[in-house]
């Protein structure tokens, strides 16, 4: 599969994660489809490199992926009120050492 087509499909997949009301008929999908079609064969007639459209698309894909991952992590680690130190340590996979008790 061509890298441009895989980038286009990945952008559409990430936009579906945003849970748009009707993702395939939204304005953003129409705009992205139009941009990909208009830049199918990019000439250097406007003094830009032939890979600039692909670079912009990959940059936008990175933004969408990072936004989704940020939302997932925020949901996972969001604050639910005050936590004890032990609960906070367990959240990130740590355990606290046993406290010392004087035998005497």
TIMI-2910 file (N, C-alpha, C, CB; in pm, 1 decimal, decimal comma, always signed):
<rs>
+----------+----------+----------+----------+----------+----------+----------+----------+----------+----------+----------+----------+------+
!      n_x !      n_y !      n_z !     ca_x !     ca_y !     ca_z !      c_x !      c_y !      c_z !     cb_x !     cb_y !     cb_z ! resn !
+----------+----------+----------+----------+----------+----------+----------+----------+----------+----------+----------+----------+------+
!    +85,1 !   -117,4 !     +0,0 !     +0,0 !     +0,0 !     +0,0 !    +89,6 !   +123,7 !     +0,0 !    -96,8 !     -0,2 !   +122,6 !  Unk !
!    +50,8 !   +221,0 !    -77,2 !   +129,7 !   +344,2 !    -85,0 !   +123,6 !   +417,1 !    +48,4 !    +78,7 !   +435,7 !   -199,4 !  Unk !
!   +233,1 !   +485,1 !    +85,2 !   +233,9 !   +556,8 !   +213,2 !   +128,2 !   +666,2 !   +219,9 !   +370,3 !   +617,3 !   +237,6 !  Unk !
!    +96,0 !   +727,9 !   +108,5 !     -3,8 !   +833,8 !   +108,0 !   -141,3 !   +776,9 !   +139,9 !     -5,6 !   +905,9 !    -27,5 !  Unk !
!   -174,4 !   +664,5 !    +80,0 !   -304,0 !   +601,5 !   +104,7 !   -314,6 !   +552,6 !   +248,8 !   -325,9 !   +484,8 !     +7,8 !  Unk !
!   -207,2 !   +495,7 !   +300,7 !   -211,7 !   +449,4 !   +439,7 !   -223,5 !   +567,1 !   +536,0 !    -86,7 !   +366,6 !   +472,8 !  Unk !
!   -161,3 !   +679,5 !   +504,9 !   -175,2 !   +799,2 !   +588,3 !   -318,2 !   +850,2 !   +584,3 !    -78,1 !   +909,4 !   +542,3 !  Unk !
!   -378,0 !   +851,8 !   +466,3 !   -516,8 !   +896,5 !   +450,1 !   -611,1 !   +808,6 !   +531,2 !   -557,5 !   +894,8 !   +301,2 !  Unk !
!   -594,0 !   +678,3 !   +521,8 !   -679,3 !   +585,9 !   +597,3 !   -658,0 !   +600,2 !   +748,0 !   -651,9 !   +441,5 !   +554,4 !  Unk !
!   -534,9 !   +622,0 !   +788,3 !   -507,5 !   +638,9 !   +931,5 !   -572,3 !   +766,9 !   +984,7 !   -355,4 !   +641,8 !   +957,2 !  Unk !
!   -571,8 !   +873,2 !   +905,6 !   -638,0 !   +997,6 !   +947,0 !   -787,8 !   +973,6 !   +961,8 !   -611,2 !  +1111,5 !   +844,6 !  Unk !
!   -848,3 !   +903,9 !   +866,9 !   -991,3 !   +874,3 !   +877,4 !  -1022,0 !   +788,7 !   +999,8 !  -1040,0 !   +803,5 !   +751,1 !  Unk !
!   -934,9 !   +693,7 !  +1030,3 !   -952,9 !   +608,8 !  +1148,8 !   -947,1 !   +692,6 !  +1277,2 !   -844,9 !   +497,7 !  +1152,6 !  Unk !
!   -850,8 !   +784,0 !  +1282,9 !   -838,5 !   +868,7 !  +1401,6 !   -958,1 !   +962,8 !  +1416,1 !   -708,9 !   +949,7 !  +1395,4 !  Unk !
!  -1010,1 !  +1010,7 !  +1304,2 !  -1126,9 !  +1098,5 !  +1311,2 !  -1250,1 !  +1023,1 !  +1360,4 !  -1154,9 !  +1160,6 !  +1174,3 !  Unk !
!  -1257,1 !   +892,8 !  +1330,8 !  -1367,9 !   +813,2 !  +1383,5 !  -1359,5 !   +801,8 !  +1535,3 !  -1368,4 !   +673,7 !  +1320,1 !  Unk !
!  -1238,2 !   +804,6 !  +1589,9 !  -1219,4 !   +799,7 !  +1735,3 !  -1275,8 !   +924,6 !  +1803,4 !  -1070,4 !   +784,6 !  +1769,1 !  Unk !
!  -1281,3 !  +1034,0 !  +1729,2 !  -1333,1 !  +1158,2 !  +1787,6 !  -1483,8 !  +1152,8 !  +1809,6 !  -1298,6 !  +1276,3 !  +1698,3 !  Unk !
!  -1547,8 !  +1049,7 !  +1758,5 !  -1692,0 !  +1028,6 !  +1775,1 !  -1772,6 !  +1146,3 !  +1723,3 !  -1725,2 !  +1004,2 !  +1921,4 !  Unk !
!  -1745,7 !  +1182,1 !  +1598,9 !  -1825,5 !  +1284,7 !  +1533,5 !  -1965,7 !  +1229,0 !  +1512,5 !  -1761,3 !  +1329,6 !  +1398,1 !  Unk !
!  -2064,4 !  +1315,5 !  +1500,3 !  -2203,0 !  +1268,8 !  +1487,6 !  -2218,2 !  +1175,7 !  +1367,7 !  -2299,1 !  +1388,3 !  +1474,1 !  Unk !
!  -2175,6 !  +1217,5 !  +1252,8 !  -2176,0 !  +1133,0 !  +1134,2 !  -2040,2 !  +1151,6 !  +1067,7 !  -2295,2 !  +1168,9 !  +1036,1 !  Unk !
!  -1940,3 !  +1071,9 !  +1108,1 !  -1803,0 !  +1100,3 !  +1065,4 !  -1781,0 !  +1101,2 !   +915,1 !  -1712,4 !  +1001,0 !  +1125,3 !  Unk !
!  -1853,3 !  +1021,8 !   +840,4 !  -1827,7 !  +1016,5 !   +697,0 !  -1892,5 !  +1132,6 !   +621,2 !  -1877,5 !   +885,3 !   +641,2 !  Unk !
!  -1980,2 !  +1209,4 !   +684,4 !  -2044,4 !  +1322,1 !   +617,8 !  -2005,7 !  +1455,7 !   +680,9 !  -2195,0 !  +1305,3 !   +621,2 !  Unk !
!  -1910,0 !  +1455,3 !   +769,3 !  -1872,8 !  +1579,5 !   +835,8 !  -1787,0 !  +1666,8 !   +744,2 !  -1797,9 !  +1549,6 !   +966,3 !  Unk !
!  -1778,1 !  +1792,6 !   +778,9 !  -1702,0 !  +1887,8 !   +697,6 !  -1552,6 !  +1855,5 !   +697,9 !  -1724,4 !  +2030,4 !   +748,4 !  Unk !
!  -1502,8 !  +1807,4 !   +810,3 !  -1359,6 !  +1779,0 !   +819,3 !  -1321,2 !  +1664,5 !   +725,9 !  -1320,5 !  +1744,7 !   +964,0 !  Unk !
!  -1406,8 !  +1563,8 !   +716,1 !  -1379,4 !  +1451,7 !   +625,3 !  -1382,2 !  +1499,9 !   +480,6 !  -1482,4 !  +1337,4 !   +646,1 !  Unk !
!  -1479,2 !  +1583,6 !   +448,7 !  -1488,3 !  +1637,3 !   +312,5 !  -1363,9 !  +1718,1 !   +278,4 !  -1614,1 !  +1724,5 !   +296,7 !  Unk !
!  -1319,6 !  +1800,5 !   +373,3 !  -1202,3 !  +1884,0 !   +349,8 !  -1077,3 !  +1797,9 !   +328,4 !  -1181,0 !  +1980,6 !   +467,8 !  Unk !
!  -1058,8 !  +1699,2 !   +413,6 !   -939,0 !  +1614,7 !   +402,2 !   -941,6 !  +1535,9 !   +271,7 !   -928,6 !  +1518,0 !   +522,5 !  Unk !
!  -1057,7 !  +1484,4 !   +234,5 !  -1068,2 !  +1410,7 !   +107,3 !  -1034,3 !  +1501,2 !    -10,4 !  -1210,0 !  +1352,3 !    +89,7 !  Unk !
!  -1085,5 !  +1622,9 !     -5,8 !  -1058,5 !  +1718,3 !   -114,1 !   -909,6 !  +1751,0 !   -121,7 !  -1140,2 !  +1847,5 !    -94,0 !  Unk !
!   -847,2 !  +1770,8 !     -7,2 !   -703,5 !  +1802,1 !     -5,0 !   -620,2 !  +1686,9 !    -59,8 !   -658,4 !  +1835,2 !   +137,4 !  Unk !
!   -654,1 !  +1563,5 !    -20,1 !   -578,4 !  +1449,6 !    -70,8 !   -595,5 !  +1435,3 !   -221,5 !   -622,1 !  +1321,1 !     -0,5 !  Unk !
!   -716,6 !  +1458,4 !   -270,5 !   -739,9 !  +1446,7 !   -414,8 !   -670,7 !  +1558,0 !   -492,4 !   -889,4 !  +1448,4 !   -444,4 !  Unk !
!   -669,9 !  +1679,4 !   -437,1 !   -607,2 !  +1790,6 !   -509,1 !   -455,3 !  +1781,5 !   -508,0 !   -650,7 !  +1922,6 !   -448,9 !  Unk !
!   -399,1 !  +1711,8 !   -410,6 !   -253,3 !  +1698,4 !   -401,6 !   -206,1 !  +1561,1 !   -447,3 !   -206,8 !  +1723,7 !   -258,8 !  Unk !
!   -286,9 !  +1495,8 !   -527,4 !   -251,3 !  +1362,0 !   -573,8 !   -118,3 !  +1363,8 !   -647,4 !   -360,9 !  +1305,7 !   -664,6 !  Unk !
!   -102,8 !  +1458,9 !   -737,0 !    +24,1 !  +1475,4 !   -806,9 !    +71,0 !  +1618,0 !   -781,8 !    +10,2 !  +1445,4 !   -961,2 !  Unk !
!   +156,1 !  +1631,5 !   -685,0 !   +204,0 !  +1763,8 !   -648,4 !   +324,0 !  +1799,5 !   -734,7 !   +240,4 !  +1769,8 !   -498,4 !  Unk !
!   +310,7 !  +1902,8 !   -813,1 !   +423,1 !  +1954,1 !   -889,5 !   +493,1 !  +2059,8 !   -804,9 !   +376,8 !  +2012,8 !  -1026,9 !  Unk !
!   +610,9 !  +2096,6 !   -847,4 !   +682,6 !  +2201,0 !   -776,3 !   +654,4 !  +2336,5 !   -839,3 !   +833,1 !  +2172,5 !   -775,6 !  Unk !
!   +536,6 !  +2352,8 !   -894,4 !   +502,8 !  +2477,5 !   -962,8 !   +476,4 !  +2592,1 !   -865,4 !   +381,4 !  +2456,7 !  -1051,1 !  Unk !
!   +450,6 !  +2559,8 !   -739,3 !   +427,1 !  +2665,4 !   -640,5 !   +546,5 !  +2678,2 !   -545,6 !   +298,3 !  +2636,7 !   -560,5 !  Unk !
!   +662,1 !  +2635,1 !   -589,7 !   +786,0 !  +2644,9 !   -511,4 !   +776,7 !  +2568,9 !   -379,3 !   +819,2 !  +2791,1 !   -484,1 !  Unk !
!   +717,5 !  +2452,1 !   -384,6 !   +715,6 !  +2368,7 !   -265,0 !   +763,0 !  +2229,8 !   -304,5 !   +572,8 !  +2363,9 !   -200,3 !  Unk !
!   +817,3 !  +2162,6 !   -209,2 !   +869,2 !  +2029,4 !   -237,0 !   +754,8 !  +1934,6 !   -269,1 !   +951,0 !  +1976,7 !   -117,9 !  Unk !
!   +784,6 !  +1831,7 !   -344,3 !   +679,7 !  +1739,1 !   -387,2 !   +623,0 !  +1658,8 !   -269,9 !   +734,2 !  +1644,1 !   -493,5 !  Unk !
!   +693,7 !  +1649,7 !   -161,5 !   +646,2 !  +1572,1 !    -46,3 !   +584,7 !  +1659,0 !    +62,0 !   +760,0 !  +1492,3 !    +12,4 !  Unk !
!   +561,7 !  +1786,4 !    +36,5 !   +511,5 !  +1873,6 !   +142,5 !   +370,0 !  +1837,3 !   +185,5 !   +515,2 !  +2017,5 !    +97,0 !  Unk !
!   +284,6 !  +1796,9 !    +91,8 !   +147,4 !  +1759,5 !   +126,9 !   +146,6 !  +1633,6 !   +212,2 !    +62,8 !  +1738,4 !     +0,3 !  Unk !
!   +232,3 !  +1538,3 !   +178,7 !   +241,4 !  +1415,1 !   +257,6 !   +294,1 !  +1446,9 !   +397,1 !   +332,8 !  +1311,2 !   +187,6 !  Unk !
!   +391,3 !  +1536,2 !   +405,6 !   +445,9 !  +1575,1 !   +534,8 !   +338,2 !  +1639,4 !   +622,1 !   +563,7 !  +1671,2 !   +516,1 !  Unk !
!   +258,4 !  +1728,0 !   +563,7 !   +150,7 !  +1792,1 !   +639,2 !    +47,6 !  +1690,0 !   +685,5 !    +82,9 !  +1900,1 !   +554,4 !  Unk !
!    +16,5 !  +1594,5 !   +600,3 !    -80,2 !  +1490,8 !   +636,6 !    -28,4 !  +1405,7 !   +751,3 !   -111,7 !  +1402,3 !   +516,0 !  Unk !
!    +98,5 !  +1368,8 !   +746,9 !   +155,9 !  +1288,3 !   +855,0 !   +162,9 !  +1367,8 !   +984,6 !   +295,6 !  +1238,4 !   +816,5 !  Unk !
!   +188,1 !  +1497,2 !   +974,6 !   +189,8 !  +1582,4 !  +1093,0 !    +50,8 !  +1589,7 !  +1154,7 !   +240,4 !  +1723,5 !  +1057,9 !  Unk !
!    -51,4 !  +1603,8 !  +1071,1 !   -189,4 !  +1607,4 !  +1119,7 !   -227,9 !  +1474,2 !  +1182,0 !   -286,0 !  +1642,1 !  +1005,6 !  Unk !
!   -183,7 !  +1363,8 !  +1122,1 !   -209,9 !  +1231,4 !  +1178,1 !   -146,6 !  +1218,1 !  +1316,2 !   -156,9 !  +1121,7 !  +1084,5 !  Unk !
!    -24,7 !  +1265,9 !  +1330,9 !    +42,6 !  +1261,5 !  +1460,9 !    -34,7 !  +1341,7 !  +1564,8 !   +185,9 !  +1314,9 !  +1449,1 !  Unk !
!    -86,6 !  +1456,9 !  +1525,7 !   -168,5 !  +1537,8 !  +1616,4 !   -292,5 !  +1461,3 !  +1661,3 !   -209,7 !  +1669,1 !  +1548,6 !  Unk !
!   -361,5 !  +1398,0 !  +1566,5 !   -483,0 !  +1323,0 !  +1600,8 !   -452,5 !  +1204,5 !  +1692,2 !   -552,2 !  +1273,8 !  +1473,8 !  Unk !
!   -345,4 !  +1130,9 !  +1662,1 !   -308,2 !  +1016,5 !  +1745,3 !   -270,6 !  +1061,7 !  +1886,0 !   -191,8 !   +939,5 !  +1681,6 !  Unk !
!   -195,4 !  +1169,8 !  +1896,0 !   -154,4 !  +1220,4 !  +2026,6 !   -273,5 !  +1269,3 !  +2107,1 !    -53,2 !  +1332,5 !  +2010,4 !  Unk !
!   -370,0 !  +1332,1 !  +2040,6 !   -489,9 !  +1378,4 !  +2109,9 !   -568,5 !  +1260,6 !  +2165,2 !   -578,0 !  +1461,4 !  +2015,9 !  Unk !
!   -582,4 !  +1155,0 !  +2085,8 !   -654,9 !  +1036,4 !  +2132,3 !   -584,7 !   +971,7 !  +2251,0 !   -669,6 !   +934,9 !  +2018,7 !  Unk !
!   -452,7 !   +956,0 !  +2241,2 !   -377,7 !   +894,6 !  +2350,9 !   -384,6 !   +979,7 !  +2476,7 !   -232,1 !   +873,2 !  +2310,6 !  Unk !
!   -381,2 !  +1112,0 !  +2460,2 !   -393,0 !  +1201,6 !  +2574,8 !   -528,0 !  +1184,4 !  +2642,7 !   -373,7 !  +1347,4 !  +2531,4 !  Unk !
!   -635,2 !  +1175,3 !  +2563,3 !   -768,0 !  +1155,7 !  +2620,4 !   -776,9 !  +1023,5 !  +2695,6 !   -874,0 !  +1160,9 !  +2511,0 !  Unk !
!   -717,4 !   +918,4 !  +2640,2 !   -720,9 !   +788,1 !  +2705,6 !   -644,3 !   +791,2 !  +2837,3 !   -663,0 !   +680,5 !  +2613,4 !  Unk !
!   -526,5 !   +852,2 !  +2837,4 !   -447,5 !   +859,2 !  +2960,2 !   -512,8 !   +948,2 !  +3065,1 !   -307,9 !   +910,2 !  +2929,5 !  Unk !
!   -574,2 !  +1057,9 !  +3020,8 !   -642,4 !  +1145,9 !  +3113,9 !   -758,4 !  +1072,5 !  +3179,8 !   -692,1 !  +1272,4 !  +3042,5 !  Unk !
!   -830,8 !   +995,3 !  +3102,1 !   -943,3 !   +918,6 !  +3156,8 !   -893,8 !   +812,4 !  +3254,6 !  -1024,0 !   +852,7 !  +3043,3 !  Unk !
!   -781,1 !   +750,8 !  +3222,0 !   -727,3 !   +645,1 !  +3306,6 !   -675,4 !   +698,5 !  +3439,4 !   -616,7 !   +572,2 !  +3234,2 !  Unk !
!   -605,6 !   +812,3 !  +3435,6 !   -539,5 !   +863,1 !  +3555,6 !   -604,1 !   +988,1 !  +3614,1 !   -396,9 !   +892,2 !  +3524,9 !  Unk !
!   -724,7 !  +1019,9 !  +3571,3 !   -786,2 !  +1142,5 !  +3622,3 !   -812,2 !  +1130,2 !  +3772,0 !   -917,6 !  +1172,9 !  +3547,4 !  Unk !
!   -811,5 !  +1244,0 !  +3836,9 !   -829,6 !  +1245,9 !  +3981,3 !   -971,8 !  +1211,0 !  +4020,2 !   -792,8 !  +1381,6 !  +4037,1 !  Unk !
!   -985,4 !  +1129,9 !  +4120,9 !  -1116,7 !  +1093,8 !  +4173,4 !  -1122,6 !  +1132,4 !  +4321,2 !  -1145,2 !   +941,1 !  +4154,0 !  Unk !
!  -1084,4 !  +1254,7 !  +4349,4 !  -1082,7 !  +1298,5 !  +4488,5 !   -948,4 !  +1268,8 !  +4552,1 !  -1194,6 !  +1231,3 !  +4567,7 !  Unk !
!   -942,1 !  +1282,9 !  +4681,6 !   -817,4 !  +1258,1 !  +4753,7 !   -790,3 !  +1108,9 !  +4763,2 !   -822,4 !  +1320,3 !  +4894,1 !  Unk !
!   -665,2 !  +1073,3 !  +4744,0 !   -622,8 !   +934,5 !  +4754,8 !   -519,3 !   +923,2 !  +4865,1 !   -566,2 !   +882,6 !  +4620,3 !  Unk !
!   -513,9 !   +806,9 !  +4921,9 !   -407,6 !   +782,1 !  +5017,8 !   -278,2 !   +761,7 !  +4940,5 !   -439,8 !   +658,9 !  +5108,0 !  Unk !
!   -167,7 !   +765,5 !  +5010,3 !    -38,6 !   +745,0 !  +4945,1 !    -31,5 !   +604,9 !  +4884,8 !    +76,9 !   +766,5 !  +5045,2 !  Unk !
!    -87,8 !   +507,9 !  +4953,4 !    -86,0 !   +370,5 !  +4903,1 !   -168,8 !   +356,9 !  +4775,3 !   -138,6 !   +274,2 !  +5010,1 !  Unk !
!   -284,3 !   +421,8 !  +4769,3 !   -367,5 !   +417,0 !  +4648,3 !   -296,4 !   +485,5 !  +4531,4 !   -504,7 !   +484,0 !  +4673,9 !  Unk !
!   -231,4 !   +598,0 !  +4558,0 !   -159,4 !   +668,3 !  +4452,0 !    -43,8 !   +583,2 !  +4399,0 !   -106,8 !   +803,4 !  +4503,4 !  Unk !
!    +27,1 !   +514,9 !  +4488,0 !   +137,4 !   +428,5 !  +4445,9 !    +85,2 !   +311,2 !  +4363,6 !   +215,5 !   +377,1 !  +4568,2 !  Unk !
!    -26,6 !   +253,8 !  +4404,7 !    -84,8 !   +140,7 !  +4329,7 !   -129,9 !   +182,7 !  +4191,0 !   -203,3 !    +81,0 !  +4406,1 !  Unk !
!   -172,0 !   +307,3 !  +4174,2 !   -216,6 !   +356,5 !  +4044,3 !   -105,9 !   +346,2 !  +3940,9 !   -264,2 !   +500,7 !  +4055,4 !  Unk !
!    +17,2 !   +371,6 !  +3981,4 !   +130,0 !   +366,8 !  +3887,7 !   +210,5 !   +238,1 !  +3900,4 !   +221,3 !   +486,1 !  +3909,9 !  Unk !
!   +156,3 !   +138,6 !  +3972,7 !   +219,8 !     +8,0 !  +3978,3 !   +326,3 !     -8,4 !  +4084,0 !   +278,3 !    -21,7 !  +3849,4 !  Unk !
!   +326,8 !    +75,5 !  +4184,8 !   +425,2 !    +64,9 !  +4292,2 !   +357,3 !    +17,7 !  +4420,2 !   +496,1 !   +200,2 !  +4315,2 !  Unk !
!   +437,9 !    -38,0 !  +4509,3 !   +386,7 !    -74,0 !  +4641,2 !   +473,6 !     -5,8 !  +4745,6 !   +385,0 !   -229,4 !  +4661,8 !  Unk !
!   +411,3 !    +28,4 !  +4855,3 !   +485,6 !    +94,0 !  +4963,1 !   +551,1 !     -9,9 !  +5052,6 !   +393,0 !   +185,0 !  +5045,8 !  Unk !
!   +666,6 !    +22,7 !  +5109,9 !   +728,9 !    -72,3 !  +5202,4 !   +647,5 !    -80,4 !  +5332,9 !   +876,2 !    -30,6 !  +5232,4 !  Unk !
!   +665,3 !   -190,9 !  +5402,2 !   +596,7 !   -208,3 !  +5530,9 !   +653,6 !   -107,5 !  +5630,4 !   +612,8 !   -355,2 !  +5584,7 !  Unk !
!   +567,2 !    -53,5 !  +5712,1 !   +613,2 !    +42,3 !  +5812,8 !   +675,4 !    -32,9 !  +5929,6 !   +496,4 !   +132,3 !  +5861,7 !  Unk !
!   +773,5 !    +30,1 !  +5991,0 !   +844,2 !    -30,5 !  +6103,6 !   +757,3 !    -23,7 !  +6227,9 !   +979,6 !    +39,7 !  +6128,3 !  Unk !
!   +747,8 !   -137,1 !  +6295,9 !   +676,0 !   -140,5 !  +6423,4 !   +773,0 !   -186,4 !  +6531,6 !   +550,8 !   -234,8 !  +6416,1 !  Unk !
!   +782,5 !   -108,6 !  +6635,8 !   +874,0 !   -138,9 !  +6745,1 !   +824,5 !   -262,9 !  +6819,4 !   +886,8 !    -17,9 !  +6841,8 !  Unk !
!   +908,0 !   -368,1 !  +6831,2 !   +862,6 !   -491,6 !  +6896,1 !   +846,3 !   -474,9 !  +7047,1 !   +960,7 !   -604,6 !  +6867,5 !  Unk !
!   +896,0 !   -371,9 !  +7105,1 !   +897,5 !   -358,0 !  +7250,0 !   +788,3 !   -281,3 !  +7308,5 !  +1017,3 !   -299,0 !  +7291,1 !  Unk !
+----------+----------+----------+----------+----------+----------+----------+----------+----------+----------+----------+----------+------+
</rs>
